[in-house]
Amino acid sequence: MEAYCLKCRTKREVQGAKQITMKNGKPATQGKCPVCSTTMFRIGKG
């Protein structure tokens, strides 16, 4: 799954993606950027 990395400012493949539920109850995907290791989020079902 791809997500936008705010640090690299480009779309990258999420490494170690896992499904989470945010505080407001919406689904999201969380993982790390393979280049800079920043935590990346993608809101919505994935």
N, C-alpha and C positions, 0 to 999 in steps of 0.2 A: 504494500500500500504506500502511496506517495503522500507526502505532506510538505508544507512550506516551512523551511527553516528560517527563523527570523535573524539568526546570526550570519548565516551564509547568504541569505537573501535569494534563495533559489529552491526549487522543488527537488526533494531527495527521497529516496526509498527509506522508510522507517525501519530501524533495526530493533528487534526485540519488541514488536508491537503487541500490546495487550488491550483488551476491551475494559473500559472503566465506566463508571457512572459519576457524572459531575454532581456538585452539591444541589443544583436545581433539578436533578432527576433525569437530565438528558444524557444519552449515550455518547461516548467519545472513544477515540483510540489514542493511546499514549505510547511513546517509544523514544529512541535516541537517534540523533543524526550520526551517520557513519563517519562523517568527516570531522566535525567539531565536538561531538558528544553532548550537544545541547539537547535538553528534553523538548520533544516536539509533540504537539497535540493536533488532532483532527476531529472536529466536532461532527457528530452524526454517526449513523451505523456504518460499519465498515466491514 
